[in-house]
Amino acid sequence: EAIRDRRADARIVMLTGYGAIATAVAAVKAGAVDYLQKPADADDVVKALLMTGEAPEPPDNPMSADRVRWEHIQRVYELCDHNVSETARRLGMHRRTLQRILAKRAPR
């Protein structure tokens, strides 16, 4: 947002080592034109910076459905201040089931 305030014509591309749906949405809302997850090569960055008004192409390796589910659970868990019982209630699942999911590593 500070970049956008100083220079309205700047093209901002977010490059991250840990891609998450929540941070991608936040980056785009803050003014990023694209959100790239590592490993991204120079061609991807140049293409994102030079695109004109068109939507970016879908990724070659999109997240799996399990990964999207895991990201959603993590986001709700964060919004509930890491309260397992409240998160389970909001997600409509049993608290112990949620605890098992949270104890596992993120799916690929």
C-alpha positions in Angstrom: 0.0 0.0 0.0 2.9 2.4 0.7 4.3 1.7 -2.8 0.8 2.4 -4.3 0.6 5.6 -2.3 3.9 6.9 -3.6 3.6 5.8 -7.1 0.2 4.9 -8.5 1.5 3.6 -11.8 3.8 1.0 -10.1 3.2 -2.7 -11.0 3.6 -4.8 -7.9 4.2 -8.6 -8.1 4.2 -10.5 -4.9 6.8 -13.3 -4.8 6.6 -15.7 -1.8 8.2 -18.9 -0.7 5.0 -20.1 1.1 1.9 -19.5 -1.0 -1.4 -19.3 0.8 -4.9 -18.3 -0.5 -5.3 -15.8 2.3 -2.1 -14.0 1.5 -2.7 -14.1 -2.2 -6.1 -12.4 -1.7 -4.6 -9.8 0.7 -1.8 -9.0 -1.8 -4.2 -8.5 -4.7 -6.6 -6.4 -2.6 -3.5 -4.3 -1.6 -2.7 -3.7 -5.2 -0.5 -6.5 -6.5 -1.0 -7.3 -10.1 0.1 -10.9 -9.6 1.1 -13.4 -6.9 3.9 -15.8 -7.7 4.9 -18.8 -5.6 8.6 -19.9 -5.5 10.2 -21.5 -7.4 9.4 -18.9 -10.1 11.8 -18.1 -12.8 12.7 -14.8 -14.3 10.3 -15.4 -17.3 7.4 -15.7 -14.9 8.3 -12.4 -13.1 8.8 -10.5 -16.4 5.5 -11.9 -17.8 3.7 -10.8 -14.6 5.2 -7.3 -14.8 4.6 -6.8 -18.5 1.0 -8.1 -18.8 -1.5 -5.5 -19.8 -5.0 -5.7 -18.4 -5.4 -9.4 -19.0 -5.9 -11.9 -16.3 -2.9 -14.0 -15.5 -2.9 -17.6 -16.8 -3.8 -20.3 -14.4 -0.8 -22.0 -12.8 0.8 -25.1 -14.3 0.8 -26.8 -10.8 -2.4 -25.6 -8.9 -2.9 -26.6 -5.3 -4.6 -29.9 -4.7 -8.1 -29.9 -3.1 -6.6 -31.3 0.1 -4.2 -28.4 0.2 -7.0 -25.8 -0.4 -9.0 -27.5 2.5 -5.9 -27.4 4.8 -5.3 -23.7 3.9 -9.0 -22.8 4.7 -8.8 -24.7 8.1 -5.5 -22.8 8.9 -7.1 -19.5 8.1 -10.2 -20.1 10.2 -7.9 -21.3 13.0 -5.9 -18.0 12.8 -9.1 -16.0 12.8 -10.2 -17.8 16.0 -6.9 -16.9 17.7 -5.8 -20.5 17.7 -8.8 -21.6 19.7 -9.4 -25.2 18.7 -13.0 -25.5 20.1 -14.1 -22.2 18.4 -12.5 -23.2 15.1 -14.2 -26.7 15.2 -17.5 -25.1 15.9 -17.2 -22.6 13.0 -16.1 -25.4 10.6 -18.8 -27.8 11.8 -16.5 -30.6 12.8 -15.6 -32.4 16.0 -12.8 -30.8 18.1 -10.7 -34.0 18.1 -11.0 -34.3 14.3 -9.7 -30.8 14.0 -6.8 -31.5 16.4 -5.8 -34.5 14.3 -5.8 -32.3 11.1 -3.8 -29.6 12.8 -1.2 -32.0 14.0 -0.5 -33.3 10.5 1.8 -31.7 8.0 0.3 -29.7 5.1 -0.6 -31.7 2.1 1.2 -30.9 -1.2 
